[in-house]
Amino acid sequence: MSGRAPVIAALSLGGNIGDVARAFAFALQRLRAAPGVEVTAQSSVWRTKAWGNPDQPDFLNMAALARTTLAPAALLELCLETEREQGRTRGERWGPRSLDIDVLSYGDARIDEPGLTIPHPRIAERAFVLAPLNEIAPELRIGGSSVRELAQRAGTAGVEIVAAAGA
């Protein structure tokens, strides 16, 4: 890792077209191979109904924690580059996607700049993000609440594990 002090970043991975499980495996391998990134935990794979635009296939989602010395913008760029390598093209908001990687949190940083808002602005309303993250980091604090508290408020209706962590 570089000279920058390492922080723990929480990431969310999702997708609903193509071989999503393969895309997740690729993304985790790509993150592990990146200088300045150490994936320290990964959740099970969860299935949920599409959010925002329900007229599309169900999504698979998972969460990962990474100890990183990358700056927040560099971590985001790594995630976007990984999406592109898996064929992600950005079009319809909340539309189908082969791979989506969001930076949910970056230590206790609060960032609001074009293209990057941390903590993720809609995390508290997304059970499909909170259920996997709660599995690996229930005590992680985001916006003054623990992930466990946020997950309990969001509920788990329509969110189910389809593959155990590491499977």
Backbone as ProteinMPNN parsed JSONL, in Angstrom:
{"seq_chain_A": "MSGRAPVIAALSLGGNIGDVARAFAFALQRLRAAPGVEVTAQSSVWRTKAWGNPDQPDFLNMAALARTTLAPAALLELCLETEREQGRTRGERWGPRSLDIDVLSYGDARIDEPGLTIPHPRIAERAFVLAPLNEIAPELRIGGSSVRELAQRAGTAGVEIVAAAGA", "coords_chain_A": {"N_chain_A": [[0.843, -1.179, 0.0], [0.325, 2.351, -0.441], [1.828, 5.472, 0.787], [-0.28, 6.766, 1.971], [-2.614, 6.864, 4.667], [-4.289, 3.877, 5.506], [-7.769, 3.205, 4.959], [-11.038, 1.879, 5.707], [-13.21, 0.96, 3.239], [-16.546, 0.636, 2.164], [-18.215, -1.301, -0.193], [-20.696, -1.792, -2.72], [-21.971, -4.278, -4.809], [-23.721, -4.993, -7.757], [-26.004, -6.418, -10.161], [-27.918, -7.431, -13.071], [-28.063, -8.536, -15.593], [-26.722, -10.844, -17.959], [-23.963, -12.968, -16.963], [-23.957, -12.608, -13.864], [-22.828, -13.575, -11.494], [-20.3, -14.349, -12.378], [-19.366, -11.842, -13.119], [-19.232, -10.601, -10.608], [-17.23, -12.189, -9.418], [-15.074, -11.564, -11.097], [-14.87, -8.799, -10.559], [-14.195, -8.755, -7.81], [-11.739, -10.102, -7.921], [-10.327, -8.317, -9.52], [-10.309, -6.038, -7.873], [-8.821, -7.081, -5.719], [-6.375, -7.399, -6.947], [-5.532, -4.859, -7.426], [-3.173, -2.292, -6.789], [-2.83, -0.963, -3.531], [-5.252, -1.79, -2.505], [-7.003, -3.971, -0.441], [-9.132, -6.535, -0.198], [-11.137, -7.234, 2.45], [-13.413, -8.455, 3.397], [-16.322, -10.18, 2.244], [-19.719, -10.392, 1.347], [-22.479, -12.742, 1.308], [-24.222, -13.647, -1.727], [-27.05, -11.945, -2.695], [-30.497, -11.914, -3.691], [-32.803, -9.711, -5.192], [-35.804, -7.913, -5.977], [-35.999, -5.669, -8.755], [-35.158, -2.253, -8.282], [-36.431, 1.037, -8.339], [-36.905, 0.933, -11.196], [-39.082, -1.33, -11.791], [-39.668, -3.07, -13.907], [-37.928, -5.213, -14.981], [-35.35, -7.798, -14.969], [-34.737, -9.633, -11.844], [-32.294, -8.514, -9.442], [-28.935, -9.401, -8.534], [-27.036, -8.966, -5.634], [-24.274, -7.91, -3.624], [-21.974, -7.207, -0.937], [-18.829, -5.701, -0.121], [-15.894, -5.239, 1.846], [-13.096, -3.136, 1.844], [-9.768, -2.568, 2.607], [-8.002, 0.242, 2.055], [-5.562, 2.35, 0.474], [-5.985, 4.035, -1.515], [-7.081, 7.172, -2.781], [-10.396, 8.549, -2.355], [-11.581, 9.299, -4.894], [-9.919, 7.916, -6.661], [-10.442, 5.275, -5.922], [-13.14, 5.132, -6.677], [-12.798, 5.481, -9.452], [-11.395, 3.128, -10.072], [-13.438, 1.295, -9.55], [-15.341, 2.07, -11.515], [-13.87, 1.6, -13.843], [-13.588, -1.167, -13.644], [-16.272, -1.923, -13.916], [-16.672, -1.114, -16.615], [-14.902, -2.873, -17.884], [-16.34, -5.172, -17.656], [-18.307, -4.834, -19.456], [-20.175, -2.861, -18.895], [-22.376, -0.353, -19.73], [-23.5, 2.902, -19.419], [-26.764, 3.947, -19.24], [-30.032, 4.025, -19.148], [-31.373, 5.304, -16.145], [-31.384, 3.463, -13.163], [-31.702, 1.213, -14.633], [-31.323, -2.005, -16.377], [-28.241, -3.774, -15.798], [-24.933, -5.034, -16.269], [-22.921, -5.018, -14.372], [-22.573, -3.204, -11.436], [-20.854, -1.092, -9.341], [-20.771, 0.451, -6.334], [-19.35, 2.936, -4.251], [-19.91, 2.928, -0.997], [-19.172, 3.862, 1.531], [-16.311, 5.527, 2.952], [-14.098, 5.184, 5.132], [-14.652, 7.498, 7.693], [-15.316, 9.57, 6.113], [-16.946, 12.39, 4.631], [-18.123, 13.28, 1.647], [-18.967, 15.394, -0.973], [-19.087, 15.923, -4.045], [-18.977, 16.618, -7.584], [-20.013, 13.691, -9.178], [-19.263, 12.041, -7.057], [-20.453, 11.087, -4.047], [-20.231, 10.573, -0.691], [-21.12, 9.446, 2.504], [-22.955, 7.043, 0.49], [-25.762, 8.487, -1.026], [-28.385, 7.306, -0.999], [-28.381, 5.098, 0.62], [-29.731, 4.44, 3.036], [-32.317, 3.757, 2.31], [-32.254, 1.44, 0.902], [-32.672, -1.777, 1.003], [-31.506, -3.835, -0.409], [-28.863, -3.144, -0.511], [-28.21, -2.757, 2.159], [-28.784, -5.235, 3.509], [-26.794, -7.18, 2.563], [-24.491, -5.724, 3.39], [-24.879, -5.509, 6.135], [-24.482, -8.121, 6.848], [-21.701, -8.421, 6.832], [-20.637, -6.188, 8.112], [-22.009, -5.099, 10.514], [-21.649, -3.22, 12.572], [-20.499, -1.036, 11.389], [-20.464, 2.421, 10.948], [-22.6, 4.699, 9.426], [-23.428, 7.812, 8.468], [-24.165, 8.502, 11.124], [-25.606, 6.344, 12.106], [-25.573, 2.818, 12.836], [-24.866, 0.174, 10.499], [-26.397, -2.046, 11.078], [-28.611, -0.87, 12.43], [-29.653, 0.749, 10.358], [-30.3, -1.272, 8.519], [-32.268, -2.689, 9.923], [-34.302, -0.762, 10.002], [-34.834, -0.497, 7.264], [-35.715, -3.02, 6.612], [-36.158, -6.424, 5.365], [-37.763, -7.395, 3.409], [-38.372, -9.122, 0.452], [-35.705, -9.578, -0.093], [-33.233, -11.947, -0.424], [-30.836, -14.505, 0.443], [-28.894, -16.096, -2.01], [-26.545, -17.366, -2.547], [-24.051, -18.482, -0.458], [-21.483, -16.649, 1.3], [-18.361, -16.628, -0.301], [-18.991, -18.876, -1.768]], "CA_chain_A": [[0.0, 0.0, 0.0], [1.103, 3.593, -0.565], [2.078, 6.188, 2.017], [-1.554, 7.277, 2.5], [-3.137, 6.018, 5.748], [-5.372, 3.029, 5.008], [-9.126, 3.324, 5.5], [-11.958, 0.826, 5.28], [-14.269, 1.41, 2.339], [-17.612, -0.335, 1.924], [-18.628, -1.312, -1.596], [-21.869, -2.577, -3.086], [-21.918, -4.794, -6.17], [-25.031, -5.443, -8.209], [-26.173, -6.647, -11.589], [-29.076, -8.264, -13.388], [-28.027, -9.089, -16.943], [-25.515, -11.62, -18.203], [-23.508, -13.855, -15.893], [-23.65, -11.676, -12.78], [-21.909, -14.23, -10.555], [-18.969, -14.239, -12.986], [-18.983, -10.432, -13.043], [-18.828, -10.361, -9.221], [-15.932, -12.847, -9.206], [-14.095, -10.742, -11.803], [-14.706, -7.53, -9.848], [-13.442, -9.001, -6.571], [-10.367, -10.419, -8.316], [-9.737, -7.058, -10.009], [-10.053, -5.213, -6.695], [-7.72, -7.695, -4.959], [-5.12, -7.24, -7.693], [-5.195, -3.44, -7.55], [-2.285, -1.759, -5.754], [-3.488, -0.105, -2.561], [-6.57, -2.321, -2.133], [-7.05, -5.312, 0.147], [-10.507, -6.911, 0.128], [-11.068, -7.879, 3.762], [-14.645, -9.215, 3.656], [-17.343, -10.159, 1.198], [-20.98, -10.979, 1.803], [-23.171, -13.687, 0.448], [-24.922, -13.032, -2.853], [-28.461, -11.781, -2.372], [-31.375, -11.603, -4.82], [-33.874, -8.776, -4.862], [-36.54, -7.326, -7.088], [-35.411, -4.426, -9.254], [-35.511, -1.051, -7.529], [-36.463, 2.219, -9.201], [-37.604, 0.528, -12.415], [-39.358, -2.742, -11.492], [-39.948, -3.86, -15.109], [-36.67, -5.789, -15.454], [-35.016, -8.994, -14.166], [-34.246, -9.473, -10.47], [-30.88, -8.196, -9.284], [-28.078, -10.023, -7.536], [-26.277, -7.94, -4.928], [-23.377, -8.308, -2.546], [-21.173, -6.119, -0.385], [-17.441, -6.036, 0.194], [-15.102, -4.245, 2.56], [-11.726, -3.068, 1.346], [-8.793, -1.693, 3.279], [-7.385, 0.878, 0.893], [-4.806, 3.591, 0.576], [-6.378, 4.871, -2.644], [-7.954, 8.307, -2.498], [-11.768, 8.198, -2.719], [-11.812, 9.424, -6.337], [-9.179, 6.837, -7.322], [-11.2, 4.053, -5.676], [-14.301, 5.199, -7.562], [-12.353, 5.24, -10.832], [-11.122, 1.693, -10.168], [-14.743, 0.624, -9.638], [-15.924, 2.374, -12.822], [-13.062, 0.887, -14.838], [-13.956, -2.579, -13.511], [-17.592, -2.035, -14.559], [-16.487, -1.036, -18.072], [-14.253, -4.108, -18.321], [-17.385, -6.198, -17.677], [-19.283, -4.479, -20.472], [-21.18, -1.914, -18.396], [-22.597, 0.916, -20.397], [-24.474, 3.665, -18.64], [-27.88, 4.444, -20.047], [-31.229, 4.28, -18.349], [-31.192, 5.341, -14.687], [-31.985, 2.315, -12.495], [-32.0, 0.208, -15.649], [-30.534, -3.238, -16.32], [-26.796, -3.586, -15.867], [-24.117, -6.237, -16.104], [-22.193, -4.857, -13.119], [-22.597, -1.869, -10.84], [-20.098, -1.061, -8.086], [-20.905, 1.741, -5.662], [-18.605, 3.194, -3.029], [-20.923, 3.291, -0.007], [-18.517, 4.666, 2.565], [-14.851, 5.589, 2.869], [-13.786, 5.593, 6.493], [-15.729, 8.36, 8.184], [-15.332, 10.728, 5.224], [-18.157, 12.936, 4.037], [-17.68, 13.887, 0.393], [-20.052, 15.775, -1.87], [-18.503, 16.599, -5.195], [-19.555, 16.045, -8.798], [-19.69, 12.301, -9.459], [-18.892, 11.263, -5.877], [-21.07, 11.462, -2.783], [-19.978, 9.564, 0.34], [-21.708, 8.141, 2.238], [-23.88, 6.961, -0.639], [-26.933, 9.256, -0.586], [-29.636, 6.553, -0.859], [-28.117, 3.834, 1.303], [-30.693, 4.15, 4.114], [-33.588, 3.269, 1.775], [-31.986, 0.313, 0.007], [-32.471, -3.061, 1.691], [-30.619, -4.674, -1.224], [-27.503, -2.754, -0.145], [-28.019, -2.9, 3.606], [-28.775, -6.634, 3.964], [-25.442, -7.751, 2.417], [-23.516, -4.996, 4.194], [-25.131, -5.886, 7.527], [-23.908, -9.461, 7.026], [-20.24, -8.36, 7.035], [-20.187, -5.014, 8.865], [-23.178, -4.531, 11.198], [-21.288, -2.101, 13.444], [-20.006, 0.078, 10.584], [-21.329, 3.592, 11.126], [-22.818, 5.494, 8.223], [-24.348, 8.905, 8.732], [-24.631, 8.551, 12.503], [-26.274, 5.098, 12.497], [-24.855, 1.6, 12.44], [-25.477, -0.549, 9.386], [-27.447, -2.882, 11.675], [-29.791, -0.02, 12.657], [-30.203, 1.108, 9.05], [-30.893, -2.479, 7.927], [-33.517, -2.978, 10.635], [-35.301, 0.21, 9.539], [-35.171, -0.757, 5.861], [-36.365, -4.323, 6.499], [-35.551, -7.355, 4.417], [-38.793, -7.934, 2.514], [-37.974, -9.264, -0.942], [-34.255, -9.736, -0.217], [-32.893, -13.286, 0.065], [-29.52, -15.041, 0.089], [-28.93, -17.146, -3.019], [-25.252, -18.068, -2.505], [-23.32, -18.118, 0.76], [-20.206, -15.961, 1.087], [-17.262, -17.483, -0.715], [-19.472, -20.038, -2.545]], "C_chain_A": [[0.887, 1.242, 0.0], [1.294, 4.252, 0.798], [0.824, 6.77, 2.66], [-2.048, 6.326, 3.586], [-4.3, 5.177, 5.228], [-6.694, 3.314, 5.724], [-9.928, 2.118, 5.029], [-13.049, 1.465, 4.44], [-15.276, 0.278, 2.19], [-18.09, -0.171, 0.488], [-19.873, -2.171, -1.768], [-21.714, -2.995, -4.532], [-23.304, -5.283, -6.542], [-25.034, -5.665, -9.702], [-27.384, -7.519, -11.841], [-29.135, -8.724, -14.836], [-26.688, -9.789, -17.161], [-25.198, -12.521, -17.025], [-23.021, -12.994, -14.718], [-22.676, -12.288, -11.781], [-20.471, -14.152, -11.081], [-18.47, -12.795, -12.911], [-18.529, -10.078, -11.62], [-17.45, -10.957, -8.959], [-14.821, -12.037, -9.876], [-13.807, -9.465, -11.015], [-13.889, -7.719, -8.573], [-11.986, -9.327, -6.876], [-9.64, -9.149, -8.762], [-9.396, -6.134, -8.844], [-8.866, -5.756, -5.901], [-6.371, -7.477, -5.626], [-4.663, -5.782, -7.769], [-4.237, -3.012, -6.442], [-3.077, -0.837, -4.817], [-4.862, -0.575, -2.125], [-6.406, -3.727, -1.587], [-8.506, -5.596, 0.509], [-10.463, -7.723, 1.413], [-12.312, -8.681, 4.102], [-15.548, -9.119, 2.445], [-18.567, -10.904, 1.713], [-21.402, -12.136, 0.91], [-23.737, -12.913, -0.743], [-26.413, -13.073, -2.53], [-29.243, -11.484, -3.657], [-32.459, -10.646, -4.334], [-34.588, -8.338, -6.133], [-35.855, -6.023, -7.493], [-35.989, -3.236, -8.502], [-35.498, 0.129, -8.485], [-37.24, 1.983, -10.473], [-37.899, -0.96, -12.282], [-39.575, -3.634, -12.711], [-38.644, -4.363, -15.744], [-36.349, -7.006, -14.593], [-34.583, -8.643, -12.748], [-32.747, -9.176, -10.492], [-30.22, -9.175, -8.331], [-27.241, -8.901, -6.948], [-25.35, -8.586, -3.918], [-22.638, -7.071, -2.066], [-19.766, -6.627, -0.13], [-16.844, -4.886, 1.0], [-13.693, -4.298, 2.004], [-10.926, -2.107, 2.211], [-7.984, -1.079, 2.142], [-6.596, 2.121, 1.261], [-5.108, 4.482, -0.629], [-7.22, 6.04, -2.142], [-9.372, 7.924, -2.933], [-12.04, 8.252, -4.228], [-11.095, 8.315, -7.103], [-9.881, 5.497, -7.11], [-12.433, 4.015, -6.561], [-13.895, 4.901, -8.994], [-12.013, 3.771, -11.049], [-12.435, 0.922, -10.32], [-15.377, 0.845, -11.007], [-15.187, 1.651, -13.942], [-13.405, -0.605, -14.826], [-15.323, -2.832, -14.139], [-17.443, -2.054, -16.083], [-15.855, -2.306, -18.612], [-15.245, -5.268, -18.382], [-18.532, -5.827, -18.613], [-20.351, -3.501, -20.025], [-21.206, -0.682, -19.271], [-23.684, 1.632, -19.614], [-25.52, 4.234, -19.581], [-28.999, 4.826, -19.119], [-30.922, 4.256, -16.854], [-31.998, 4.208, -14.08], [-32.36, 1.209, -13.488], [-31.142, -1.035, -15.48], [-29.045, -2.934, -16.45], [-26.09, -4.911, -15.635], [-23.37, -6.205, -14.777], [-22.27, -3.395, -12.691], [-21.817, -1.973, -9.534], [-20.2, 0.352, -7.521], [-19.984, 1.789, -4.453], [-19.62, 3.724, -2.024], [-20.36, 4.2, 1.069], [-17.012, 4.554, 2.384], [-14.382, 6.116, 4.214], [-14.957, 6.397, 7.038], [-15.85, 9.62, 7.331], [-16.746, 11.094, 4.79], [-17.692, 13.723, 2.817], [-18.913, 14.197, -0.436], [-19.456, 16.616, -2.99], [-19.099, 15.971, -6.446], [-19.064, 14.613, -9.048], [-19.364, 11.449, -8.244], [-19.532, 11.849, -4.625], [-20.891, 10.302, -1.814], [-20.348, 10.17, 1.678], [-22.718, 8.205, 1.084], [-25.209, 7.576, -0.219], [-28.227, 8.463, -0.374], [-29.474, 5.239, -0.096], [-29.214, 3.473, 2.304], [-32.014, 3.587, 3.601], [-33.426, 2.009, 0.928], [-31.656, -0.962, 0.776], [-31.502, -3.942, 0.912], [-29.152, -4.327, -1.025], [-27.24, -3.076, 1.323], [-27.977, -4.346, 4.073], [-27.401, -7.277, 3.763], [-24.402, -7.047, 3.28], [-23.662, -5.336, 5.673], [-24.529, -7.262, 7.84], [-22.421, -9.385, 7.39], [-19.778, -7.2, 7.908], [-21.342, -4.358, 9.621], [-22.858, -3.317, 12.064], [-20.726, -0.899, 12.686], [-20.992, 1.234, 10.706], [-21.373, 4.389, 9.833], [-23.848, 6.561, 8.569], [-24.934, 8.905, 10.133], [-25.363, 7.314, 12.983], [-25.398, 3.922, 12.121], [-25.585, 0.972, 11.259], [-26.607, -1.433, 9.915], [-28.741, -2.076, 11.87], [-30.456, 0.366, 11.336], [-30.907, -0.08, 8.41], [-32.21, -2.831, 8.608], [-34.615, -2.028, 10.193], [-35.763, -0.086, 8.118], [-35.941, -2.061, 5.698], [-35.695, -5.191, 5.455], [-36.584, -7.978, 3.482], [-38.268, -7.966, 1.078], [-36.488, -9.426, -1.166], [-33.898, -11.092, 0.367], [-31.509, -13.705, -0.402], [-29.711, -16.154, -0.947], [-27.62, -17.918, -3.099], [-24.478, -17.56, -1.308], [-21.992, -17.464, 0.4], [-19.129, -16.967, 0.735], [-17.683, -18.688, -1.552], [-19.303, -19.814, -4.024]], "O_chain_A": [[2.053, 1.187, 0.392], [0.966, 3.669, 1.832], [0.88, 7.226, 3.802], [-1.918, 5.109, 3.446], [-5.202, 5.706, 4.578], [-6.729, 3.618, 6.916], [-9.549, 1.43, 4.081], [-13.726, 2.396, 4.879], [-14.903, -0.891, 2.1], [-18.335, 0.939, 0.017], [-20.074, -3.15, -1.05], [-21.369, -2.18, -5.387], [-23.983, -5.915, -5.733], [-24.171, -5.16, -10.421], [-27.832, -8.252, -10.96], [-30.159, -9.251, -15.269], [-25.661, -9.38, -16.621], [-26.061, -12.801, -16.192], [-21.833, -12.696, -14.6], [-21.793, -11.596, -11.274], [-19.538, -13.916, -10.313], [-17.288, -12.557, -12.666], [-17.557, -9.343, -11.443], [-16.598, -10.31, -8.35], [-13.753, -11.844, -9.295], [-12.649, -9.092, -10.825], [-12.99, -6.927, -8.289], [-11.09, -8.874, -6.163], [-8.476, -8.938, -8.42], [-8.329, -5.52, -8.822], [-8.006, -4.993, -5.462], [-5.345, -7.381, -4.952], [-3.521, -5.51, -8.14], [-4.463, -3.333, -5.275], [-3.893, -0.033, -5.269], [-5.574, 0.162, -1.443], [-5.751, -4.571, -2.198], [-9.053, -4.972, 1.417], [-9.827, -8.775, 1.466], [-12.275, -9.51, 5.01], [-15.547, -8.124, 1.719], [-18.459, -11.908, 2.416], [-20.763, -12.45, -0.094], [-23.729, -11.682, -0.76], [-26.954, -14.109, -2.143], [-28.714, -10.879, -4.59], [-32.96, -10.762, -3.215], [-34.026, -8.394, -7.227], [-35.214, -5.363, -6.675], [-37.165, -3.225, -8.136], [-34.632, 0.207, -9.356], [-38.144, 2.753, -10.799], [-37.05, -1.782, -12.627], [-39.659, -4.853, -12.559], [-38.3, -4.001, -16.869], [-37.013, -7.227, -13.58], [-34.129, -7.533, -12.473], [-32.036, -9.538, -11.429], [-30.864, -9.712, -7.43], [-26.793, -8.002, -7.66], [-25.618, -9.68, -3.421], [-22.673, -6.021, -2.708], [-19.542, -7.823, 0.053], [-17.235, -3.728, 0.855], [-13.162, -5.374, 1.727], [-11.355, -0.99, 2.501], [-7.357, -1.793, 1.36], [-6.911, 2.835, 2.212], [-4.545, 5.57, -0.748], [-7.983, 5.9, -1.186], [-9.534, 7.059, -3.794], [-12.663, 7.342, -4.776], [-11.621, 7.824, -8.101], [-9.914, 4.668, -8.019], [-12.745, 2.974, -7.139], [-14.578, 4.144, -9.683], [-12.314, 3.222, -12.109], [-12.526, 0.0, -11.13], [-15.899, -0.098, -11.6], [-15.808, 1.149, -14.879], [-13.502, -1.231, -15.882], [-15.516, -3.84, -14.818], [-18.02, -2.907, -16.757], [-16.231, -2.773, -19.688], [-15.006, -6.246, -19.09], [-19.6, -6.437, -18.566], [-21.35, -3.329, -20.723], [-20.178, -0.051, -19.517], [-24.671, 1.023, -19.201], [-25.212, 4.901, -20.568], [-28.925, 5.821, -18.399], [-30.297, 3.322, -16.353], [-33.16, 4.008, -14.434], [-33.226, 0.38, -13.212], [-30.332, -1.118, -14.557], [-28.64, -1.979, -17.113], [-26.573, -5.783, -14.913], [-23.202, -7.238, -14.13], [-22.059, -2.482, -13.489], [-22.093, -2.849, -8.714], [-19.771, 1.319, -8.149], [-19.852, 0.808, -3.721], [-20.132, 4.834, -2.176], [-20.989, 5.181, 1.467], [-16.508, 3.623, 1.755], [-14.279, 7.325, 4.421], [-16.116, 6.02, 6.863], [-16.417, 10.62, 7.771], [-17.611, 10.237, 4.61], [-16.962, 14.707, 2.939], [-19.799, 13.355, -0.583], [-19.339, 17.837, -2.892], [-19.676, 14.887, -6.369], [-17.861, 14.36, -9.12], [-19.201, 10.237, -8.382], [-19.202, 12.956, -4.199], [-21.341, 9.187, -2.078], [-19.941, 11.293, 1.975], [-23.252, 9.264, 0.753], [-25.737, 7.227, 0.836], [-29.093, 8.917, 0.374], [-30.341, 4.369, -0.165], [-29.587, 2.304, 2.406], [-32.766, 2.996, 4.375], [-34.386, 1.564, 0.299], [-30.507, -1.195, 1.152], [-30.754, -4.715, 1.511], [-28.281, -5.138, -1.34], [-26.184, -3.598, 1.679], [-27.193, -4.663, 4.967], [-26.876, -7.871, 4.705], [-23.524, -7.7, 3.843], [-22.663, -5.439, 6.385], [-24.119, -7.522, 8.97], [-21.936, -10.2, 8.175], [-18.649, -7.214, 8.398], [-21.63, -3.183, 9.397], [-23.724, -2.467, 12.268], [-20.501, 0.153, 13.285], [-22.202, 1.048, 10.582], [-20.347, 4.707, 9.232], [-24.988, 6.255, 8.917], [-26.095, 9.274, 10.311], [-25.713, 7.233, 14.16], [-24.58, 4.01, 11.205], [-26.774, 1.213, 11.049], [-27.652, -1.556, 9.277], [-29.826, -2.539, 11.52], [-31.68, 0.314, 11.215], [-31.98, 0.071, 7.825], [-33.166, -3.228, 7.941], [-35.759, -2.453, 10.025], [-36.945, 0.056, 7.802], [-36.728, -2.205, 4.763], [-34.785, -4.753, 4.751], [-36.302, -8.984, 2.832], [-37.783, -6.96, 0.561], [-36.038, -9.415, -2.311], [-34.218, -11.371, 1.522], [-31.058, -13.325, -1.483], [-30.563, -17.029, -0.792], [-27.584, -19.012, -3.661], [-24.272, -16.356, -1.155], [-21.446, -17.7, -0.678], [-18.993, -18.011, 1.373], [-16.827, -19.449, -2.002], [-19.653, -20.683, -4.824]]}, "name": "protein", "num_of_chains": 1, "seq": "MSGRAPVIAALSLGGNIGDVARAFAFALQRLRAAPGVEVTAQSSVWRTKAWGNPDQPDFLNMAALARTTLAPAALLELCLETEREQGRTRGERWGPRSLDIDVLSYGDARIDEPGLTIPHPRIAERAFVLAPLNEIAPELRIGGSSVRELAQRAGTAGVEIVAAAGA"}
